[in-house]
Amino acid sequence: MSGHSHFAESIEEYLEAVYRLEREGPGVTTSGLASSLGVAAASVSGMLKKLDKDGYVEYGARGEVKLTRKGLQVAVNVLRRHRLAERLLTDVLGMPWDEVHSEACMLEHAISQRVEDRLIALLGDPQTCPHGQPIPPRDLSDPVRIGIPLAQVDAGRRIVVSGVTEEIPEMLRYLGEVGLRPGVQLEVVDKAPLGGPVTVAFDGKSHAISLELARMVMVNDQP
C-alpha cells in the first residue's frame, strides 16, 4: 500500500485481520472480522465487497473470504512490521509485553521497507513477536505454527510455552505476573474435570490456570 491515509490504514487492518483469522484463528467469517476489528458486521460486508473489487480478497456469495496474492502481500507486510514494532518496544524500549500491541497498531502503518530492514538488523532478525507469534516470512510462505493449546495437554506431560494466541492486556499482565511466558518449561500437574482449571508447575510453584486461559496459551514438548 502506498500512502498513509486513514482509508489506506483501514484496508491494511482488514487484510491483516483476514490473514490472522485464516492462519491463526478459527477461519474467516464476517462476524469474526467484525469482532476482531471492533466494527459492525454491515461495515465489514461493505469493505469486503470493495476489497474484492480491488483485487485484495475473494469474497464469496456465502460470505467466505480468501486473500488473493495481492492481498496476502499487503497483509504480510503489515503483520511483519507490527510484530517487529512489538519487538522494538519490548526489547529496546523496555515496555511491558501487555502494553505493546496497541502501540504497534499505530506504528505498523508508518514503517517503510528501509526502516523494516534496519529493525531486522537491530533486533537480530527475530522470528517471533514478544508473545511468541511467528513473524511471517517475506516470501509469503506460511510460518510454522507455534504449538497446541495448553488445554489439550494431558497431566504428567512436560512442555515448554511457545506463545499466546490473544494479545489481551489483562491476560498478558496476569501471565507476566506468574511468569508464564514463551520459553518457560513446565509440567501439567492436574486437569480438573468438567471445564475446571489446569494446574501447572514451574520454578517450584504450582498455578491453577482457567480452562479459558489454557486454550490461549500454546505449548510444545520440551526439547
Number of C-alpha atoms within 10 A of each C-alpha: 14 7 10 11 10 10 10 13 20 15 21 22 20 21 26 24 20 27 22 19 17 16 13 14 14 10 16 19 18 19 16 18 21 18 13 14 15 10 12 13 17 11 11 21 17 10 15 22 16 15 20 18 12 12 15 23 23 19 19 12 7 7 13 13 19 19 22 15 13 12 25 19 18 21 26 24 24 25 25 23 26 26 27 27 24 28 25 21 20 18 14 11 10 11 14 15 21 20 18 22 20 13 13 20 19 13 16 23 23 14 18 13 11 8 12 17 12 13 19 16 11 12 13 9 13 16 17 20 20 25 22 20 22 21 21 21 14 11 8 13 9 12 14 11 12 19 16 18 20 24 22 14 20 14 15 12 14 19 20 21 24 24 27 28 17 15 17 12 16 11 15 19 16 12 17 14 10 12 12 21 21 18 15 16 20 22 19 22 17 17 21 13 8 7 11 13 19 25 19 22 16 15 9 6 9 15 15 17 19 15 19 13 18 20 17 18 25 24 27 19 15 14 7
